[in-house]
Amino acid sequence: MSDEERPRPTEFPDGFADGDLNRAAVAVLLGLPSVTPRKLLGLTDCHRTAAEVLTAVRHGHGASDRDRDRSWELDGDAIIAAAAAAGARFVVTGDPEYPPTLRHLADPPAGLFVRGADLRALPDCVCVVGARNASPDGCEVAMEIGRGLGGAGACVVSGAARGIDTCAHRGALASGGATIAVLGSGIDVAYPRVNAALIDRIAAGSGAVVSEYPPGTRAEPFRFPARNRVAAALSRAVVVVEGAAGSGSMITADHAMDLGLDVYAVPGPVTSELSHVPLKLIRDGAVMIRGSDDLLEDLGLVLPGRDADPVEWAAAVAALPGLSEDQRSVLTTLLAPSTPELLADRSGLSLPRVMAALTVLEMRRLVRSRGGRYERPLAPARRP
């Protein structure tokens, strides 16, 4: 997509994020379902500050009768305090941490509740989505893609749902990489509940959990398509692993295409319902990938390969997150296909320590075993 075709960033009024009163007003507005981001932006065309917008809502403009009544009961300061009690901060459009790519959406959120790492500190993001009722093969592929992206230094974005989302998050965590979970519920409401520990782990590690919904907001069907637009806008590309007809995977891919992002799809059996979205996307021009190797190479995130310069290779290994000293030492010495004994001799480590390191590196797909020798599986990175 050319620069002329790309959506223009949304302009917010200069005073929209100024002052605690405005933050409190935005916090209230985000909790009113009938005040969609699009309506909120329309109101900001007529009113300079969020406080004025809130007053307008309470006097009958832009909200349903139910929400107008409820807005009198909501306390914006209390909402922000509840978020803080849950370990979250409130990032509004005027804040430096507010992701600038969200402004390219037709209806960008006025604010985000964030747990975990500063969003500005996270590396380039790739969104991985797919079916909740995923197949075993789909789960394996999503896990492998998450591991590959995390191991290559990218951040994996997904929705913390069952199936593909969960596997993508876990793959990133297994590689020691970063991941962002975008919730379709309040920042303190784990959905599904079975993923509460996973969501907490993401927030406590090097990743982040984000939601545009105030604390206590229940997960409801209409919130998930809205969640998908945020996940896409946080990312440089979107990968669809599986998805049935009418699923949220297609919605996320549509948002990605609207934003001019690259879309990748993993093909599946033509007789499987879960292959509907990936195969349709491929037919319509999405890039077909078989796994993380294809994806990383296309994104220019592939690790240096066997013909890399030793100094460059050592620097690339040093930049990989989550490696122990033994794993880093073994990987640094893997300049050519080698036996464990040869690696032990080069690294100065005992053979049992080398084998333990190789086991973890192979699980992270940073090495592979062929004929009793270990080698780096990926080709050299090629950037334009």
C-alpha positions as a Markdown table, in Angstrom:
| # | Residue | x | y | z |
|---|---|---|---|---|
| 1 | Met | 0.0 | 0.0 | 0.0 |
| 2 | Ser | 1.3 | 3.4 | -1.0 |
| 3 | Asp | 1.6 | 6.3 | 1.5 |
| 4 | Glu | -1.3 | 8.0 | -0.3 |
| 5 | Glu | -3.5 | 5.0 | 0.3 |
| 6 | Arg | -2.6 | 4.5 | 4.0 |
| 7 | Pro | -5.2 | 5.6 | 6.5 |
| 8 | Arg | -4.3 | 9.0 | 7.9 |
| 9 | Pro | -3.6 | 9.2 | 11.7 |
| 10 | Thr | -6.5 | 10.3 | 13.7 |
| 11 | Glu | -6.2 | 13.8 | 15.1 |
| 12 | Phe | -7.2 | 14.3 | 18.8 |
| 13 | Pro | -7.9 | 17.7 | 20.3 |
| 14 | Asp | -4.9 | 19.3 | 21.9 |
| 15 | Gly | -6.5 | 19.4 | 25.4 |
| 16 | Phe | -7.9 | 15.9 | 25.2 |
| 17 | Ala | -5.4 | 14.3 | 27.6 |
| 18 | Asp | -4.6 | 17.3 | 29.8 |
| 19 | Gly | -5.2 | 17.0 | 33.5 |
| 20 | Asp | -6.6 | 14.4 | 35.9 |
| 21 | Leu | -10.2 | 15.5 | 35.4 |
| 22 | Asn | -9.9 | 14.7 | 31.7 |
| 23 | Arg | -8.3 | 11.3 | 32.5 |
| 24 | Ala | -11.2 | 10.5 | 34.8 |
| 25 | Ala | -13.7 | 11.5 | 32.2 |
| 26 | Val | -12.1 | 9.3 | 29.6 |
| 27 | Ala | -12.1 | 6.4 | 32.1 |
| 28 | Val | -15.8 | 6.8 | 32.5 |
| 29 | Leu | -16.5 | 7.1 | 28.7 |
| 30 | Leu | -14.5 | 3.9 | 28.0 |
| 31 | Gly | -16.9 | 2.1 | 30.3 |
| 32 | Leu | -20.1 | 3.1 | 28.5 |
| 33 | Pro | -20.8 | 0.5 | 25.7 |
| 34 | Ser | -22.9 | 2.9 | 23.6 |
| 35 | Val | -20.2 | 5.5 | 23.4 |
| 36 | Thr | -18.1 | 3.7 | 20.8 |
| 37 | Pro | -14.7 | 5.1 | 19.9 |
| 38 | Arg | -16.2 | 6.5 | 16.7 |
| 39 | Lys | -18.9 | 8.3 | 18.7 |
| 40 | Leu | -16.4 | 9.6 | 21.2 |
| 41 | Leu | -14.3 | 11.0 | 18.3 |
| 42 | Gly | -17.4 | 12.7 | 16.9 |
| 43 | Leu | -18.1 | 14.3 | 20.3 |
| 44 | Thr | -14.5 | 15.6 | 20.5 |
| 45 | Asp | -15.2 | 17.5 | 17.2 |
| 46 | Cys | -17.7 | 19.6 | 19.2 |
| 47 | His | -16.0 | 19.7 | 22.6 |
| 48 | Arg | -12.5 | 20.6 | 23.4 |
| 49 | Thr | -11.9 | 18.4 | 26.5 |
| 50 | Ala | -12.9 | 15.0 | 27.7 |
| 51 | Ala | -14.6 | 16.6 | 30.7 |
| 52 | Glu | -16.8 | 18.6 | 28.3 |
| 53 | Val | -17.5 | 15.4 | 26.4 |
| 54 | Leu | -18.6 | 13.6 | 29.6 |
| 55 | Thr | -20.9 | 16.5 | 30.4 |
| 56 | Ala | -22.4 | 16.3 | 26.9 |
| 57 | Val | -23.0 | 12.5 | 27.3 |
| 58 | Arg | -24.7 | 13.1 | 30.6 |
| 59 | His | -27.0 | 15.6 | 29.0 |
| 60 | Gly | -28.1 | 13.3 | 26.2 |
| 61 | His | -25.6 | 13.3 | 23.4 |
| 62 | Gly | -23.9 | 10.2 | 22.1 |
| 63 | Ala | -25.1 | 7.6 | 24.7 |
| 64 | Ser | -28.1 | 5.4 | 25.4 |
| 65 | Asp | -30.5 | 6.3 | 28.2 |
| 66 | Arg | -29.1 | 3.4 | 30.2 |
| 67 | Asp | -25.5 | 4.6 | 29.8 |
| 68 | Arg | -26.4 | 8.3 | 30.5 |
| 69 | Asp | -28.0 | 7.1 | 33.8 |
| 70 | Arg | -25.0 | 4.9 | 34.6 |
| 71 | Ser | -22.5 | 7.7 | 33.8 |
| 72 | Trp | -23.7 | 9.7 | 36.8 |
| 73 | Glu | -22.8 | 6.7 | 39.1 |
| 74 | Leu | -19.4 | 6.1 | 37.7 |
| 75 | Asp | -16.4 | 7.8 | 39.3 |
| 76 | Gly | -13.4 | 8.2 | 36.9 |
| 77 | Asp | -10.9 | 8.6 | 39.7 |
| 78 | Ala | -12.2 | 5.4 | 41.3 |
| 79 | Ile | -11.8 | 3.6 | 37.9 |
| 80 | Ile | -8.2 | 4.7 | 37.6 |
| 81 | Ala | -7.6 | 3.7 | 41.3 |
| 82 | Ala | -9.1 | 0.3 | 40.6 |
| 83 | Ala | -6.7 | -0.1 | 37.7 |
| 84 | Ala | -3.8 | 0.8 | 39.8 |
| 85 | Ala | -4.8 | -1.7 | 42.4 |
| 86 | Ala | -4.8 | -4.3 | 39.7 |
| 87 | Gly | -1.2 | -3.3 | 38.8 |
| 88 | Ala | -2.3 | -1.4 | 35.7 |
| 89 | Arg | -1.8 | 2.2 | 34.5 |
| 90 | Phe | -4.1 | 4.3 | 32.4 |
| 91 | Val | -2.5 | 5.5 | 29.1 |
| 92 | Val | -4.5 | 8.1 | 27.2 |
| 93 | Thr | -4.0 | 9.6 | 23.7 |
| 94 | Gly | -1.7 | 12.4 | 24.8 |
| 95 | Asp | 0.7 | 10.2 | 26.7 |
| 96 | Pro | 4.1 | 9.3 | 25.3 |
| 97 | Glu | 3.4 | 5.6 | 25.9 |
| 98 | Tyr | 0.2 | 5.6 | 23.8 |
| 99 | Pro | 1.1 | 3.6 | 20.7 |
| 100 | Pro | 1.1 | 5.9 | 17.7 |
| 101 | Thr | 0.1 | 3.2 | 15.3 |
| 102 | Leu | -3.4 | 3.1 | 17.0 |
| 103 | Arg | -4.0 | 6.5 | 15.5 |
| 104 | His | -4.2 | 4.9 | 12.0 |
| 105 | Leu | -7.4 | 3.1 | 13.1 |
| 106 | Ala | -10.7 | 4.6 | 12.0 |
| 107 | Asp | -11.8 | 4.3 | 15.7 |
| 108 | Pro | -8.7 | 4.4 | 17.9 |
| 109 | Pro | -9.3 | 3.9 | 21.6 |
| 110 | Ala | -9.1 | 7.1 | 23.6 |
| 111 | Gly | -7.1 | 5.2 | 26.3 |
| 112 | Leu | -5.6 | 1.9 | 27.3 |
| 113 | Phe | -5.2 | 0.2 | 30.6 |
| 114 | Val | -1.8 | -1.5 | 30.6 |
| 115 | Arg | -0.1 | -4.0 | 32.9 |
| 116 | Gly | 3.5 | -5.0 | 32.6 |
| 117 | Ala | 6.3 | -3.5 | 30.4 |
| 118 | Asp | 6.3 | 0.0 | 28.9 |
| 119 | Leu | 4.8 | -0.4 | 25.4 |
| 120 | Arg | 7.6 | 1.8 | 24.0 |
| 121 | Ala | 10.2 | -0.6 | 25.3 |
| 122 | Leu | 8.9 | -3.6 | 23.4 |
| 123 | Pro | 10.4 | -4.7 | 20.1 |
| 124 | Asp | 8.5 | -4.9 | 16.8 |
| 125 | Cys | 5.3 | -6.8 | 17.2 |
| 126 | Val | 3.7 | -9.6 | 15.1 |
| 127 | Cys | 0.1 | -10.6 | 15.7 |
| 128 | Val | -0.6 | -14.3 | 15.7 |
| 129 | Val | -4.3 | -15.3 | 15.7 |
| 130 | Gly | -6.5 | -18.3 | 15.0 |
| 131 | Ala | -9.2 | -20.6 | 16.1 |
| 132 | Arg | -10.3 | -21.1 | 19.7 |
| 133 | Asn | -11.1 | -24.7 | 19.0 |
| 134 | Ala | -7.8 | -25.3 | 17.3 |
| 135 | Ser | -6.6 | -28.6 | 16.0 |
| 136 | Pro | -3.5 | -30.3 | 17.6 |
| 137 | Asp | -1.5 | -29.5 | 14.4 |
| 138 | Gly | -2.7 | -25.8 | 14.5 |
| 139 | Cys | -1.6 | -25.5 | 18.2 |
| 140 | Glu | 1.8 | -27.0 | 17.4 |
| 141 | Val | 2.3 | -24.6 | 14.5 |
| 142 | Ala | 1.2 | -21.6 | 16.6 |
| 143 | Met | 3.6 | -22.6 | 19.4 |
| 144 | Glu | 6.4 | -23.0 | 16.9 |
| 145 | Ile | 5.7 | -19.6 | 15.3 |
| 146 | Gly | 5.6 | -18.0 | 18.8 |
| 147 | Arg | 8.9 | -19.5 | 19.7 |
| 148 | Gly | 10.5 | -18.5 | 16.5 |
| 149 | Leu | 9.3 | -14.9 | 16.7 |
| 150 | Gly | 10.3 | -14.6 | 20.4 |
| 151 | Gly | 13.7 | -16.2 | 19.7 |
| 152 | Ala | 14.4 | -13.8 | 16.9 |
| 153 | Gly | 13.7 | -10.8 | 19.1 |
| 154 | Ala | 10.1 | -10.0 | 18.0 |
| 155 | Cys | 7.1 | -9.5 | 20.3 |
| 156 | Val | 4.1 | -11.7 | 19.8 |
| 157 | Val | 0.7 | -10.1 | 20.0 |
| 158 | Ser | -2.5 | -12.1 | 20.5 |
| 159 | Gly | -5.8 | -12.1 | 22.3 |
| 160 | Ala | -5.2 | -14.6 | 25.2 |
| 161 | Ala | -8.1 | -16.7 | 24.0 |
| 162 | Arg | -8.1 | -20.5 | 24.0 |
| 163 | Gly | -6.4 | -22.4 | 21.2 |
| 164 | Ile | -4.1 | -20.6 | 18.8 |
| 165 | Asp | -3.8 | -17.4 | 20.9 |
| 166 | Thr | -2.7 | -19.3 | 24.0 |
| 167 | Cys | -0.2 | -21.4 | 22.0 |
| 168 | Ala | 1.3 | -18.3 | 20.4 |
| 169 | His | 1.7 | -16.6 | 23.8 |
| 170 | Arg | 3.2 | -19.7 | 25.3 |
| 171 | Gly | 5.6 | -20.1 | 22.4 |
| 172 | Ala | 6.9 | -16.6 | 22.9 |
| 173 | Leu | 7.4 | -17.1 | 26.6 |
| 174 | Ala | 9.1 | -20.5 | 26.1 |
| 175 | Ser | 11.7 | -18.7 | 23.9 |
| 176 | Gly | 12.3 | -16.0 | 26.5 |
| 177 | Gly | 10.7 | -13.4 | 24.2 |
| 178 | Ala | 8.1 | -10.8 | 24.8 |
| 179 | Thr | 4.4 | -11.0 | 24.2 |
| 180 | Ile | 1.3 | -8.7 | 24.5 |
| 181 | Ala | -2.1 | -10.0 | 25.4 |
| 182 | Val | -4.9 | -7.8 | 24.2 |
| 183 | Leu | -8.0 | -8.5 | 26.3 |
| 184 | Gly | -11.7 | -8.3 | 25.3 |
| 185 | Ser | -12.6 | -7.6 | 29.0 |
| 186 | Gly | -11.4 | -5.4 | 31.8 |
| 187 | Ile | -7.7 | -5.3 | 32.6 |
| 188 | Asp | -8.4 | -7.2 | 35.8 |
| 189 | Val | -10.8 | -9.8 | 34.3 |
| 190 | Ala | -9.0 | -12.9 | 33.0 |
| 191 | Tyr | -11.0 | -14.4 | 30.1 |
| 192 | Pro | -11.0 | -17.3 | 29.7 |
| 193 | Arg | -10.5 | -17.9 | 33.4 |
| 194 | Val | -8.3 | -20.9 | 32.6 |
| 195 | Asn | -5.7 | -18.4 | 31.2 |
| 196 | Ala | -5.5 | -16.3 | 34.4 |
| 197 | Ala | -2.1 | -17.7 | 35.2 |
| 198 | Leu | -0.8 | -17.1 | 31.7 |
| 199 | Ile | -2.1 | -13.5 | 31.7 |
| 200 | Asp | -0.4 | -12.9 | 35.0 |
| 201 | Arg | 2.8 | -14.4 | 33.7 |
| 202 | Ile | 2.8 | -12.2 | 30.7 |
| 203 | Ala | 2.3 | -9.1 | 32.8 |
| 204 | Ala | 5.0 | -10.1 | 35.3 |
| 205 | Gly | 7.6 | -10.8 | 32.6 |
| 206 | Ser | 9.0 | -8.8 | 29.7 |
| 207 | Gly | 5.6 | -8.4 | 28.0 |
| 208 | Ala | 2.3 | -6.5 | 28.6 |
| 209 | Val | -1.4 | -7.0 | 29.0 |
| 210 | Val | -3.6 | -4.3 | 27.5 |
| 211 | Ser | -7.3 | -3.5 | 27.4 |
| 212 | Glu | -9.4 | -0.5 | 26.4 |
| 213 | Tyr | -12.0 | -1.5 | 29.0 |
| 214 | Pro | -12.1 | -0.4 | 32.6 |
| 215 | Pro | -11.6 | -2.8 | 35.5 |
| 216 | Gly | -14.5 | -5.1 | 36.1 |
| 217 | Thr | -15.7 | -5.1 | 32.5 |
| 218 | Arg | -17.1 | -8.5 | 31.6 |
| 219 | Ala | -16.0 | -10.3 | 28.4 |
| 220 | Glu | -19.0 | -10.0 | 26.0 |
| 221 | Pro | -19.1 | -11.1 | 22.3 |
| 222 | Phe | -19.2 | -7.5 | 20.9 |
| 223 | Arg | -15.9 | -6.6 | 22.6 |
| 224 | Phe | -13.8 | -9.2 | 20.8 |
| 225 | Pro | -14.0 | -7.7 | 17.3 |
| 226 | Ala | -13.1 | -4.3 | 18.9 |
| 227 | Arg | -10.2 | -6.1 | 20.6 |
| 228 | Asn | -9.0 | -7.5 | 17.3 |
| 229 | Arg | -8.5 | -4.0 | 15.8 |
| 230 | Val | -6.1 | -3.0 | 18.6 |
| 231 | Ala | -4.1 | -6.2 | 18.3 |
| 232 | Ala | -3.7 | -5.6 | 14.5 |
| 233 | Ala | -2.7 | -2.0 | 15.0 |
| 234 | Leu | 0.0 | -2.8 | 17.5 |
| 235 | Ser | 1.7 | -5.1 | 15.0 |
| 236 | Arg | 3.8 | -4.8 | 11.8 |
| 237 | Ala | 2.2 | -8.0 | 10.4 |
| 238 | Val | -0.6 | -10.5 | 11.1 |
| 239 | Val | -0.4 | -14.3 | 11.0 |
| 240 | Val | -3.5 | -16.4 | 10.8 |
| 241 | Val | -3.0 | -20.1 | 11.7 |
| 242 | Glu | -6.5 | -21.5 | 11.7 |
| 243 | Gly | -10.0 | -20.0 | 11.4 |
| 244 | Ala | -13.5 | -21.1 | 10.5 |
| 245 | Ala | -15.9 | -19.1 | 8.4 |
| 246 | Gly | -17.1 | -16.0 | 10.2 |
| 247 | Ser | -14.4 | -16.2 | 12.9 |
| 248 | Gly | -12.5 | -13.4 | 14.5 |
| 249 | Ser | -9.4 | -14.4 | 12.6 |
| 250 | Met | -10.9 | -12.9 | 9.5 |
| 251 | Ile | -11.8 | -9.7 | 11.3 |
| 252 | Thr | -8.2 | -9.3 | 12.5 |
| 253 | Ala | -6.9 | -9.9 | 9.0 |
| 254 | Asp | -9.3 | -7.4 | 7.5 |
| 255 | His | -8.1 | -4.8 | 10.0 |
| 256 | Ala | -4.5 | -5.6 | 9.1 |
| 257 | Met | -5.3 | -5.1 | 5.4 |
| 258 | Asp | -7.1 | -1.8 | 6.1 |
| 259 | Leu | -3.9 | -0.7 | 7.9 |
| 260 | Gly | -1.7 | -1.7 | 5.0 |
| 261 | Leu | 0.0 | -4.5 | 7.0 |
| 262 | Asp | 1.4 | -7.8 | 5.6 |
| 263 | Val | -0.9 | -10.8 | 6.2 |
| 264 | Tyr | 0.4 | -14.3 | 6.4 |
| 265 | Ala | -1.6 | -17.5 | 6.5 |
| 266 | Val | -0.8 | -21.2 | 7.3 |
| 267 | Pro | -2.6 | -23.5 | 4.9 |
| 268 | Gly | -4.4 | -26.6 | 6.2 |
| 269 | Pro | -6.5 | -29.4 | 4.7 |
| 270 | Val | -9.1 | -28.2 | 2.2 |
| 271 | Thr | -11.6 | -30.5 | 3.9 |
| 272 | Ser | -11.2 | -28.9 | 7.3 |
| 273 | Glu | -13.5 | -26.1 | 8.5 |
| 274 | Leu | -10.5 | -24.6 | 10.3 |
| 275 | Ser | -8.8 | -24.0 | 7.0 |
| 276 | His | -11.5 | -21.7 | 5.7 |
| 277 | Val | -9.9 | -18.4 | 6.7 |
| 278 | Pro | -6.2 | -19.2 | 5.9 |
| 279 | Leu | -7.1 | -20.7 | 2.5 |
| 280 | Lys | -9.4 | -17.7 | 1.6 |
| 281 | Leu | -6.7 | -15.3 | 2.7 |
| 282 | Ile | -4.1 | -17.1 | 0.6 |
| 283 | Arg | -6.4 | -17.1 | -2.4 |
| 284 | Asp | -6.9 | -13.4 | -1.9 |
| 285 | Gly | -3.2 | -12.6 | -1.8 |
| 286 | Ala | -1.9 | -13.3 | 1.7 |
| 287 | Val | 1.5 | -14.8 | 1.9 |
| 288 | Met | 1.5 | -18.6 | 2.6 |
| 289 | Ile | 3.9 | -19.8 | 5.2 |
| 290 | Arg | 4.7 | -23.2 | 6.6 |
| 291 | Gly | 6.1 | -22.1 | 9.9 |
| 292 | Ser | 8.4 | -19.7 | 11.6 |
| 293 | Asp | 11.3 | -20.2 | 9.2 |
| 294 | Asp | 9.3 | -18.8 | 6.3 |
| 295 | Leu | 7.8 | -16.0 | 8.4 |
| 296 | Leu | 11.1 | -14.9 | 9.9 |
| 297 | Glu | 12.9 | -14.9 | 6.6 |
| 298 | Asp | 10.2 | -12.8 | 5.0 |
| 299 | Leu | 10.2 | -10.3 | 7.9 |
| 300 | Gly | 14.0 | -10.1 | 7.9 |
| 301 | Leu | 14.1 | -11.5 | 11.5 |
| 302 | Val | 16.0 | -14.7 | 10.7 |
| 303 | Leu | 19.0 | -15.4 | 12.8 |
| 304 | Pro | 22.4 | -15.5 | 11.0 |
| 305 | Gly | 23.1 | -18.9 | 9.5 |
| 306 | Arg | 26.0 | -21.3 | 9.0 |
| 307 | Asp | 27.9 | -19.0 | 6.7 |
| 308 | Ala | 27.8 | -16.0 | 9.1 |
| 309 | Asp | 30.9 | -14.3 | 10.3 |
| 310 | Pro | 31.9 | -15.5 | 13.8 |
| 311 | Val | 31.9 | -12.0 | 15.2 |
| 312 | Glu | 28.5 | -11.3 | 13.7 |
| 313 | Trp | 27.2 | -14.6 | 15.0 |
| 314 | Ala | 28.5 | -14.0 | 18.5 |
| 315 | Ala | 26.8 | -10.6 | 18.5 |
| 316 | Ala | 23.5 | -12.1 | 17.3 |
| 317 | Val | 23.7 | -14.7 | 20.0 |
| 318 | Ala | 24.5 | -12.1 | 22.6 |
| 319 | Ala | 21.3 | -10.2 | 21.6 |
| 320 | Leu | 19.0 | -13.3 | 22.1 |
| 321 | Pro | 16.9 | -13.0 | 25.2 |
| 322 | Gly | 16.5 | -15.7 | 27.9 |
| 323 | Leu | 19.6 | -17.8 | 27.3 |
| 324 | Ser | 21.7 | -19.2 | 30.2 |
| 325 | Glu | 25.5 | -18.8 | 30.2 |
| 326 | Asp | 25.9 | -22.4 | 29.1 |
| 327 | Gln | 23.3 | -22.1 | 26.3 |
| 328 | Arg | 24.9 | -18.9 | 25.1 |
| 329 | Ser | 28.4 | -20.4 | 25.1 |
| 330 | Val | 27.3 | -23.5 | 23.2 |
| 331 | Leu | 25.4 | -21.6 | 20.6 |
| 332 | Thr | 28.3 | -19.1 | 20.1 |
| 333 | Thr | 30.6 | -22.0 | 19.3 |
| 334 | Leu | 28.2 | -23.6 | 16.8 |
| 335 | Leu | 29.8 | -22.1 | 13.7 |
| 336 | Ala | 29.3 | -25.3 | 11.7 |
| 337 | Pro | 27.5 | -28.6 | 12.1 |
| 338 | Ser | 29.2 | -30.1 | 15.2 |
| 339 | Thr | 28.9 | -33.1 | 17.5 |
| 340 | Pro | 28.2 | -32.5 | 21.2 |
| 341 | Glu | 31.8 | -33.7 | 21.9 |
| 342 | Leu | 33.3 | -31.1 | 19.6 |
| 343 | Leu | 31.1 | -28.4 | 21.2 |
| 344 | Ala | 32.2 | -29.5 | 24.6 |
| 345 | Asp | 35.9 | -29.2 | 23.5 |
| 346 | Arg | 35.3 | -25.7 | 22.0 |
| 347 | Ser | 33.2 | -24.3 | 24.8 |
| 348 | Gly | 35.2 | -25.8 | 27.7 |
| 349 | Leu | 32.0 | -27.2 | 29.2 |
| 350 | Ser | 31.5 | -30.8 | 30.3 |
| 351 | Leu | 29.6 | -33.0 | 27.9 |
| 352 | Pro | 26.5 | -33.3 | 30.3 |
| 353 | Arg | 26.3 | -29.5 | 30.4 |
| 354 | Val | 26.6 | -29.2 | 26.7 |
| 355 | Met | 23.8 | -31.8 | 26.2 |
| 356 | Ala | 21.6 | -30.0 | 28.7 |
| 357 | Ala | 22.2 | -26.7 | 26.8 |
| 358 | Leu | 21.5 | -28.3 | 23.4 |
| 359 | Thr | 18.2 | -29.8 | 24.7 |
| 360 | Val | 16.9 | -26.3 | 25.6 |
| 361 | Leu | 18.3 | -24.7 | 22.4 |
| 362 | Glu | 16.6 | -27.4 | 20.3 |
| 363 | Met | 13.3 | -26.9 | 22.1 |
| 364 | Arg | 13.6 | -23.2 | 21.3 |
| 365 | Arg | 14.4 | -24.2 | 17.6 |
| 366 | Leu | 17.7 | -22.3 | 17.8 |
| 367 | Val | 19.5 | -25.5 | 16.8 |
| 368 | Arg | 18.5 | -28.8 | 15.2 |
| 369 | Ser | 20.0 | -32.3 | 15.2 |
| 370 | Arg | 20.8 | -34.1 | 12.0 |
| 371 | Gly | 22.8 | -37.3 | 11.9 |
| 372 | Gly | 24.3 | -36.9 | 15.3 |
| 373 | Arg | 25.4 | -33.3 | 14.6 |
| 374 | Tyr | 23.9 | -30.1 | 15.7 |
| 375 | Glu | 23.5 | -27.1 | 13.4 |
| 376 | Arg | 21.7 | -23.8 | 13.2 |
| 377 | Pro | 18.5 | -24.2 | 11.2 |
| 378 | Leu | 18.0 | -20.7 | 9.8 |
| 379 | Ala | 19.4 | -19.0 | 6.8 |
| 380 | Pro | 21.2 | -15.6 | 7.1 |
| 381 | Ala | 18.9 | -12.6 | 7.6 |
| 382 | Arg | 18.4 | -10.6 | 4.4 |
| 383 | Arg | 17.1 | -7.1 | 4.9 |
| 384 | Pro | 16.3 | -4.7 | 2.0 |
